[in-house]
Amino acid sequence: MITKMKKLSFLIHSKEYDQFLEQLRALGVVHVVQKQAGAVQDESLQEDLNLLSRYKNAFKVLEPLAAQPQVEVTDDRTKDFSFDTPAKVLERFDILEADKVVQEQTLQLLGRDRAQLLPWGDFDPHSLDRLAGVGYKIRFYTCPIRSFNDEWTSAYGVVEIERDKQKVNFVTVTHPDVVPDIDAEQVNLPAISLSAVDKDIAKTKAAIDSIPVKMANLAHAGLDVLKDGIRDLENRISFSQVRLTGEHLADDSLMLLEGWAPAADIDGISKALDVKGVFFDVEDPQPGDDIPIKLKNNRFARLFEPLTEMYSLPNYSELDPTAAFAPFFMLFFGLCMGDGGYGLIIFLACTFAKRKLPALRDFMALGQWLGISTIIVGLLTGMVFGISLDTVAWPWLAGVKDKFITDNNYNVMGYSPMMVVAVCVGILQILFGMGFKIVRITIQLGVKYALSEIGWLVLLLDMIVLLLLKLTGADISAVAMNIMLGIAIVCGVLILFFNSPGKNPFANLGSGLWGTYNMVSGLLGDVLSYIRLFALGLAGGILGGVFNQLAFQAGGALPVWVGWLPTALILLLGHGLNLFLCVISALVHPIRLTFVEFFKNAGFEGGGKAYKPFAKK
């Protein structure tokens, strides 16, 4: 359900404005309306926002490194700093990041130098200067093989250094005043030897490799300080944004602030803010108000609220669909998984993680319920770890083998019983969604606007009852048949002539006929969509059985003392893969059925904005 909200308007003397905001933040229950005034650019606020972005970026990088052990690094200045403020942590982080960029650029340049020097070998560049001093100038050239002229050797003292299939690298030895007249590209080499470049490359790589270690040491020393800094900065930003939201009145002597709060908290707010210099008014929501949404459900339905939020929060004028789809989603997950053994694994894994990961407690509790649903479905269908219990010759199952819902035990007009169950569950959810829509329209607009929807729901129920009576071979009296026909006629009138109250009857008729076409074609597609629940459960069971067969065939072909190993490996890997695929399918497809089939038939509009009270972290 949606928590009832009240609109609050605060009028405060400007001198008491900051003090009032501190009191309001301490209450932590008022959702402040962000008006256009709150979007005014403020230099200090912008600086804080930029700083927060830098803090969060540093935290994102450092957090995974905190799990690594500390390693002593000779040139690590972390040990020389006292990281008592987040600014110092950020400063050191920026230094390490900048050093990483510089070292990587240096490595790139050194790699380029090495590539240039490698064809010429390792030599001391200063020796070229010494040769020039005694009258020998060494120049470096490269040219294609077809352009090389052997006459250059006698004319300019050419010495080949390297020759491959395409080019020739060579040097000329001449007097410093003689410039060789040859058709080749002169190469200007770096003023460093190849061995020196290799040493610099090794040194630079070592420096780059040490940066993650230094980052890990920084994470150990300053991650908590940085986390506290992010929290404090977020509080300061939140305060500044709300402060700028206030509207100036009476030559800036008064400030007007508006917000929303749960109706149950109004008395507490009145008592806490009953101070001099503050006046506030409480109003009921009006049509057109942008009212924040706070969902309020029981312990079970609350676990499914993230699914609602994933699609969209309901708007304030409609009903919260969470509690309505939660049982169906749990059942859909169990049908898609279809294996009691997998359900047991999910339940045990979530139970363990619930204790070890308090931050994910609600998600693990949801996983427990989904695991229970899968266990129940697996026991009803006799499917455990890919083993069909109705087909195995285990004496202790002799009394219940004929009770499992399988093709061997039940046949519904030639169809698989689980396929019939999936379709029936789908029809039930669609009808439930239509009833949900009727209640919503009645609450929002009045019962006369829901007459057409009521007509459709009653007509479908009437047809389902008639179909069941026909299928079971029950004797239908003429009176009962006439009653059911009369109900259908009344429903048809409601559908065709009461779909838009207040409009021309002919316009209603045209709209009703078009709506009838859409309803009939849409319902057929919606119902068939639920067959995927049966298909996915069947596929998972078959794949699990295939892995069992492969495992025991591989192990059976070997001696017992070694055959258990391939059997165990195939079982673990095969069922692990199958479990992973089944979980993905069992989450994606129920979400799809909820968001498309149920929300459509329930007339869910959404578009709500989350309730975010002004509070200090």
C-alpha positions in Angstrom: 0.0 0.0 0.0 1.0 3.7 -0.4 1.6 5.7 2.7 -0.8 8.7 3.1 1.0 12.0 2.8 0.3 15.5 4.0 1.6 18.7 2.4 3.5 21.1 4.6 4.2 24.8 4.0 6.8 26.4 6.3 7.2 30.2 6.8 10.4 31.1 8.6 12.2 34.3 9.5 15.4 34.5 7.5 17.5 34.8 10.6 16.2 31.5 11.9 16.3 29.8 8.5 19.5 27.8 8.9 18.6 26.8 12.5 15.2 25.6 11.3 16.7 23.5 8.5 19.0 21.8 11.1 15.9 21.0 13.2 14.0 19.8 10.1 17.0 17.6 9.1 17.2 16.1 12.6 13.5 15.0 12.3 14.4 13.2 9.1 10.8 12.7 7.8 10.0 15.7 5.6 10.5 15.3 1.8 11.4 18.9 0.7 9.9 20.0 -2.6 12.7 20.9 -5.0 11.5 24.0 -6.8 13.2 25.7 -9.7 14.8 28.0 -7.1 16.7 25.0 -5.9 18.4 24.7 -9.3 20.0 28.1 -9.0 23.8 27.7 -9.5 25.7 28.3 -6.3 29.5 28.4 -6.5 30.2 26.7 -3.2 27.6 24.0 -4.0 29.1 23.4 -7.4 32.5 23.0 -5.8 31.1 20.5 -3.3 29.5 18.5 -6.0 32.7 18.4 -8.0 34.6 17.4 -4.8 32.1 14.7 -4.1 32.5 13.2 -7.5 36.3 13.1 -6.9 35.8 11.5 -3.5 33.5 8.8 -4.9 35.8 8.1 -7.8 38.7 7.6 -5.4 36.6 5.4 -3.1 35.5 3.3 -6.1 39.1 2.6 -7.0 40.4 2.0 -3.4 37.5 0.0 -2.0 38.4 -3.3 -3.8 42.1 -2.8 -2.9 41.4 -2.8 0.9 41.2 -6.6 0.9 44.7 -6.9 -0.3 47.6 -7.3 2.2 49.8 -4.4 2.9 53.2 -4.6 1.2 56.2 -2.5 2.1 57.4 -0.3 -0.8 60.6 1.7 -0.5 59.4 4.8 -2.2 55.8 4.7 -0.8 55.1 7.9 1.0 51.9 6.6 2.5 53.7 5.7 5.7 55.0 9.3 6.0 51.5 10.9 5.8 48.8 11.1 8.5 45.5 10.6 6.6 43.3 12.3 9.2 41.2 14.2 6.6 39.6 13.0 3.3 41.4 15.9 1.5 44.8 14.3 2.3 43.6 10.9 1.1 42.4 12.5 -2.1 45.6 14.4 -2.5 47.7 11.2 -2.2 45.3 9.4 -4.5 45.6 12.1 -7.2 49.4 12.0 -6.9 49.4 8.2 -7.5 47.0 8.5 -10.4 49.1 11.3 -12.0 52.2 9.3 -11.4 50.6 6.3 -13.2 49.7 8.4 -16.2 53.2 9.9 -16.4 54.9 6.5 -16.1 52.7 5.0 -18.8 53.4 7.8 -21.1 57.1 7.4 -20.3 56.9 3.7 -21.1 55.3 4.4 -24.4 58.0 6.9 -25.4 60.7 4.4 -24.3 59.1 1.7 -26.3 59.2 4.0 -29.3 62.9 4.7 -28.8 63.7 1.0 -28.4 61.9 0.2 -31.6 64.1 2.8 -33.4 67.3 1.6 -31.8 66.7 -2.2 -32.1 67.7 -2.5 -35.8 71.1 -0.8 -35.2 72.2 -2.8 -32.2 73.5 -1.6 -28.8 76.1 1.1 -29.0 77.2 4.1 -27.0 75.9 7.3 -28.7 78.8 9.3 -27.2 81.3 7.2 -29.3 79.8 8.9 -32.4 80.8 12.3 -31.0 84.3 11.0 -30.3 84.6 9.7 -33.9 83.4 13.0 -35.3 86.2 14.7 -33.2 88.9 12.7 -35.1 87.3 13.3 -38.6 84.7 10.5 -39.0 81.0 11.4 -39.3 78.6 8.5 -38.9 75.1 8.9 -40.5 72.2 6.4 -40.4 70.1 5.6 -43.4 67.3 3.2 -44.5 66.0 2.6 -48.0 64.1 -0.1 -50.0 66.3 -2.9 -51.4 65.5 -1.9 -55.0 66.9 1.6 -54.3 70.2 0.6 -52.8 73.2 1.3 -54.9 76.4 -0.6 -54.4 78.5 2.4 -55.6 77.6 4.1 -52.3 80.0 1.7 -50.6 83.1 3.0 -52.2 81.9 6.7 -52.4 80.7 7.1 -48.8 82.0 4.2 -46.8 78.7 2.4 -46.5 78.4 -0.4 -44.0 75.3 -2.5 -44.0 73.8 -3.0 -40.6 70.6 -5.0 -41.4 68.9 -6.3 -44.5 65.5 -7.9 -44.8 63.2 -8.7 -47.6 62.0 -5.2 -48.1 64.7 -2.7 -46.8 68.3 -2.1 -46.0 69.6 -0.3 -42.9 73.1 1.1 -43.3 75.5 3.7 -42.1 77.9 6.0 -44.0 81.4 6.9 -42.8 82.6 10.2 -44.2 84.4 13.4 -43.3 82.1 15.7 -41.3 82.0 18.3 -44.1 81.0 15.7 -46.7 77.2 15.2 -47.0 76.4 11.9 -48.9 74.3 12.4 -52.0 72.2 9.2 -51.8 68.6 8.4 -52.4 67.8 7.1 -48.9 66.0 8.3 -45.8 68.3 9.5 -43.0 67.4 8.2 -39.6 67.8 10.3 -36.5 68.3 8.0 -33.5 67.6 8.9 -29.9 70.7 10.0 -27.9 70.7 6.9 -25.7 72.0 3.3 -26.0 69.7 0.3 -26.4 70.9 -1.2 -23.1 70.1 2.1 -21.3 66.6 2.2 -22.8 66.0 -1.4 -21.7 67.1 -0.4 -18.1 64.8 2.6 -18.2 61.9 0.4 -19.4 62.5 -2.1 -16.6 62.6 0.7 -14.1 59.4 2.3 -15.5 57.6 -1.0 -15.5 58.6 -1.6 -11.9 57.3 1.9 -11.0 54.0 1.1 -12.7 53.7 -2.2 -10.9 54.3 -0.6 -7.6 51.4 1.9 -8.0 48.6 -0.7 -7.2 50.6 -1.7 -4.1 50.8 1.9 -3.1 47.1 2.3 -3.8 46.3 -0.8 -1.6 48.4 0.7 1.2 46.5 4.0 0.8 43.2 2.1 1.0 44.3 0.5 4.3 45.4 3.9 5.7 42.6 6.2 4.4 39.5 4.3 3.1 37.5 4.8 6.3 38.4 8.5 6.4 37.4 8.9 2.8 34.1 7.1 3.5 33.3 9.5 6.4 34.3 12.4 4.1 31.8 11.3 1.5 29.1 11.0 4.1 29.8 14.5 5.5 30.0 16.1 2.1 26.7 14.5 1.0 25.1 15.9 4.1 26.5 19.4 3.4 25.4 19.2 -0.2 21.9 18.0 0.8 21.7 20.9 3.3 22.8 23.4 0.7 20.3 22.2 -1.9 17.4 22.4 0.5 18.6 25.8 1.6 18.6 27.1 -1.9 15.1 25.6 -2.4 13.5 28.1 -0.1 11.6 31.0 -1.7 12.4 34.5 -0.5 9.4 36.7 0.6 8.9 40.1 2.1 12.2 41.6 0.9 14.1 38.5 2.0 12.9 38.8 5.6 10.9 35.6 5.3 11.5 32.2 3.7 8.9 29.8 2.3 9.6 26.1 2.2 7.2 23.3 1.1 7.4 19.6 1.6 5.6 16.3 2.2 5.5 14.0 5.2 3.6 10.9 6.1 0.3 11.7 7.8 1.3 9.6 10.8 4.3 11.9 11.5 2.5 15.2 11.4 1.9 15.3 15.2 5.5 14.7 15.9 6.5 17.4 13.4 4.1 19.8 15.1 5.6 19.2 18.5 9.2 19.4 17.4 8.8 22.6 15.3 6.6 24.4 17.8 9.2 27.1 18.2 9.3 30.9 17.9 9.8 32.2 14.4 8.3 29.2 12.5 4.8 28.9 11.1 3.6 26.0 9.1 0.4 24.8 7.6 -0.8 21.2 6.9 -2.9 20.4 3.8 -4.4 17.4 2.2 -3.0 16.5 -1.3 -4.8 18.1 -4.2 -5.2 16.7 -7.8 -2.1 17.6 -9.8 0.3 17.6 -6.8 3.6 15.8 -7.4 3.3 13.7 -4.3 6.3 11.5 -3.2 5.6 7.8 -2.9 6.5 5.7 0.2 5.5 2.1 0.0 4.3 0.4 3.1 3.8 -3.4 3.0 4.0 -6.4 5.4 7.2 -8.2 5.9 6.6 -10.6 3.0 5.4 -8.2 0.4 8.1 -5.7 1.3 10.7 -8.1 -0.1 9.2 -7.6 -3.6 9.2 -3.8 -3.5 12.5 -3.6 -5.5 10.7 -5.3 -8.4 8.0 -2.6 -8.3 10.7 0.1 -8.2 12.5 -1.5 -11.1 9.5 -0.9 -13.3 8.1 2.3 -11.7 6.7 3.4 -8.4 2.9 3.8 -8.5 1.5 7.3 -8.6 -0.3 8.6 -5.5 -3.8 8.2 -6.9 -3.5 4.4 -7.7 -2.9 1.2 -5.7 0.4 -0.3 -4.9 0.6 -3.6 -6.9 3.4 -5.1 -4.9 1.3 -7.3 -2.5 -0.9 -8.3 -5.5 1.8 -9.8 -7.6 4.2 -11.0 -4.9 2.6 -14.5 -4.4 2.3 -15.0 -8.2 5.9 -14.1 -8.7 7.0 -16.5 -6.1 4.9 -19.3 -7.7 6.2 -18.4 -11.2 9.8 -18.7 -10.0 9.1 -22.1 -8.6 7.4 -23.3 -11.8 10.3 -22.1 -13.9 12.9 -23.8 -11.7 10.8 -26.9 -11.3 13.4 -28.9 -9.3 13.2 -29.4 -5.6 16.9 -30.1 -5.3 17.8 -26.8 -6.8 15.3 -25.1 -4.6 17.0 -26.6 -1.5 20.4 -25.3 -2.7 18.9 -21.8 -3.2 17.3 -21.8 0.2 20.4 -23.0 2.0 22.7 -20.6 0.1 20.4 -17.6 0.9 20.1 -18.7 4.5 23.9 -18.7 4.8 24.4 -15.4 3.0 21.7 -13.8 5.1 23.8 -14.2 8.2 27.1 -13.4 6.5 26.0 -10.4 4.5 23.7 -8.1 6.6 23.6 -5.5 3.9 21.8 -8.0 1.6 19.5 -9.4 4.2 16.2 -8.5 2.4 17.4 -9.9 -0.9 18.5 -13.1 0.8 15.1 -13.3 2.5 13.5 -13.0 -0.9 15.8 -15.8 -2.1 14.7 -18.0 0.8 11.0 -17.6 -0.2 11.8 -18.3 -3.9 13.8 -21.4 -2.8 10.8 -22.6 -0.7 8.5 -22.1 -3.7 10.8 -24.2 -5.9 11.1 -27.0 -3.2 7.3 -27.2 -3.1 6.9 -27.3 -6.9 9.7 -29.9 -7.1 8.0 -32.1 -4.5 4.6 -31.9 -6.2 6.1 -32.8 -9.6 8.6 -35.3 -8.3 11.6 -33.6 -9.8 14.8 -33.5 -7.6 18.3 -32.9 -9.1 17.0 -33.9 -12.5 15.6 -37.2 -11.2 12.0 -38.0 -12.0 10.9 -39.7 -8.8 7.9 -41.3 -10.5 10.2 -43.3 -12.8 12.8 -44.7 -10.3 12.5 -48.1 -8.6 13.0 -47.0 -5.1 10.9 -49.0 -2.6 10.3 -46.1 -0.2 8.6 -44.1 -3.0 6.2 -46.9 -3.9 3.3 -45.3 -2.0 3.6 -41.8 -3.5 4.9 -42.4 -7.0 1.3 -42.2 -8.4 0.6 -38.9 -6.7 3.3 -36.7 -8.4 1.9 -34.3 -11.0 3.5 -35.8 -14.1 2.5 -37.0 -17.6 2.6 -40.6 -16.4 0.1 -40.0 -13.6 -2.2 -37.4 -15.0 -3.5 -36.5 -18.4 -5.7 -33.5 -19.0 -7.4 -34.0 -22.4 -4.1 -35.1 -23.9 -2.1 -32.2 -22.5 0.7 -32.2 -19.9 -0.8 -31.5 -16.5 1.9 -28.9 -15.7 1.1 -27.0 -18.9 -2.5 -26.9 -17.9 -1.5 -25.7 -14.4 0.7 -22.9 -16.0 -2.2 -21.8 -18.2 -4.7 -21.8 -15.3 -2.3 -19.9 -13.1 -2.0 -17.3 -15.9 -5.7 -17.0 -16.3 -6.1 -16.5 -12.6 -3.5 -13.7 -12.5 -5.1 -12.0 -15.5 -8.5 -12.1 -13.8 -7.0 -10.9 -10.6 -5.3 -8.1 -12.5 -8.6 -7.1 -14.0 -10.2 -7.1 -10.5 -7.3 -5.0 -9.3 -8.0 -2.5 -12.1 -11.7 -2.3 -11.2 -10.9 -1.5 -7.6 -8.4 1.2 -8.7 -10.8 2.9 -11.1 -13.6 2.8 -8.5 -11.4 4.5 -5.9 -10.1 7.1 -8.3 -13.2 7.9 -10.4 -16.2 6.1 -9.1 -18.0 2.8 -9.9 -19.7 4.1 -13.1 -16.3 4.4 -14.7 -15.5 0.8 -13.9 -18.7 -0.7 -15.3 -17.1 -1.7 -18.6 -14.3 -3.4 -16.8 -16.8 -5.1 -14.4 -18.6 -6.3 -17.5 -15.5 -7.9 -18.9 -14.5 -9.6 -15.7 -18.0 -11.0 -15.0 -18.3 -12.1 -18.7 -15.0 -14.0 -18.6 -16.0 -15.7 -15.3 -19.4 -16.6 -16.8 -17.7 -18.2 -19.8 -15.1 -20.0 -17.6 -17.9 -21.5 -15.5 -19.8 -22.6 -18.6 -16.7 -24.1 -20.1 -15.9 -26.1 -16.9 -19.4 -27.4 -16.7 -19.2 -28.6 -20.3 -15.8 -30.2 -19.8 -16.9 -32.1 -16.7 -20.1 -33.3 -18.5 -22.3 -31.7 -15.8 -26.1 -31.5 -16.6 -26.9 -27.8 -17.2 -30.6 -27.0 -16.7 -32.4 -24.6 -19.0 -32.9 -22.2 -16.2 -29.2 -22.1 -15.4 -28.4 -21.7 -19.1 -30.8 -18.8 -19.4 -29.3 -17.2 -16.3 -25.8 -17.5 -17.7 -26.9 -16.1 -21.0 -28.7 -13.2 -19.3 -25.5 -12.4 -17.4 -23.5 -12.4 -20.7 -26.1 -10.1 -22.3 -25.9 -7.6 -19.4 -22.1 -7.7 -19.5 -22.2 -7.1 -23.3 -24.3 -4.0 -22.7 -21.9 -2.7 -20.1 -18.9 -3.3 -22.3 -20.4 -1.7 -25.4 -22.3 1.3 -24.0 -20.7 2.1 -20.6 -17.0 2.2 -21.5 -16.9 6.1 -21.5 -19.6 7.5 -19.2 -21.1 10.7 -20.5 -20.3 10.3 -24.1 -22.6 9.7 -27.1 -24.0 6.1 -27.1 -22.8 5.7 -30.7 -19.3 6.8 -29.8 -19.4 4.4 -26.9 -20.5 1.6 -29.2 -17.6 2.2 -31.6 -15.2 2.5 -28.8 -16.7 -0.7 -27.2 -16.3 -2.7 -30.5 -12.7 -1.6 -30.9 -12.0 -2.4 -27.3 -13.6 -5.8 -27.7 -11.3 -6.6 -30.6 -8.2 -5.5 -28.6 -9.4 -7.4 -25.5 -10.0 -10.7 -27.3 -6.8 -10.7 -29.3 -4.8 -9.5 -26.3 -6.2 -12.0 -23.9 -5.3 -14.9 -26.2 -1.6 -13.7 -26.4 -1.5 -13.0 -22.7 -2.7 -16.5 -21.7 -0.4 -18.2 -24.1 2.6 -16.3 -22.6 2.2 -18.3 -19.4 3.1 -21.5 -21.2 6.7 -20.4 -20.8 6.4 -21.4 -17.1 5.8 -25.0 -18.0 8.4 -25.0 -20.9 11.2 -23.6 -18.7 10.5 -26.0 -15.9 10.4 -28.9 -18.3 13.7 -27.8 -20.0 15.5 -27.5 -16.7 14.4 -31.0 -15.6 15.4 -32.6 -18.9 18.8 -31.0 -18.9 19.4 -32.1 -15.3 18.4 -35.6 -16.3 20.8 -35.5 -19.2 23.7 -34.6 -17.0 22.8 -37.4 -14.6 22.9 -39.9 -17.5 26.2 -38.6 -18.8 27.8 -38.7 -15.4 26.8 -42.3 -14.5 27.6 -43.6 -18.0 31.1 -42.0 -17.8 31.7 -43.4 -14.3 30.2 -46.8 -15.1 32.7 -47.4 -17.9 35.6 -47.2 -15.4 36.6 -49.2 -12.3 34.7 -48.2 -9.2 37.8 -46.8 -7.5 38.4 -44.2 -10.2 34.9 -44.0 -11.8 33.6 -41.8 -9.1 35.8 -38.9 -10.2 34.3 -38.2 -13.7 30.9 -38.9 -12.3 31.3 -36.3 -9.5 32.9 -33.7 -11.9 30.1 -34.1 -14.5 27.4 -33.9 -11.8 28.9 -30.8 -10.2 29.7 -28.9 -13.4 26.6 -30.0 -15.2 24.1 -29.2 -12.4 26.0 -26.0 -11.6 25.6 -24.8 -15.1 22.0 -25.9 -15.2 21.2 -24.2 -11.9 22.8 -21.0 -13.1 20.7 -21.0 -16.4 17.5 -22.0 -14.5 17.9 -19.1 -12.0 18.4 -16.6 -14.8 15.3 -17.8 -16.6 13.3 -18.1 -13.4 14.0 -14.4 -12.7 13.7 -12.9 -16.1 10.5 -14.5 -17.3 8.4 -14.0 -14.1 9.5 -10.3 -14.2 8.4 -10.2 -17.8 5.0 -11.8 -17.0 4.5 -9.3 -14.1 5.6 -6.2 -16.0 3.7 -7.0 -19.3 0.7 -9.2 -18.6 -0.2 -8.4 -15.1 0.6 -4.6 -15.1 -1.3 -4.2 -18.4 -4.4 -6.0 -17.3 -4.3 -4.3 -13.9 -4.1 -0.9 -15.6 -0.9 0.0 -13.7 0.1 3.6 -14.6 3.2 4.2 -12.5 5.3 7.4 -12.7 5.6 7.9 -9.0 8.6 9.8 -7.4 10.3 8.2 -4.5 9.9 9.7 -1.0 13.3 10.9 0.1 13.2 12.7 3.4 15.6 15.5 4.3 17.8 13.7 6.8 21.4 13.5 8.0 23.3 10.4 7.0 
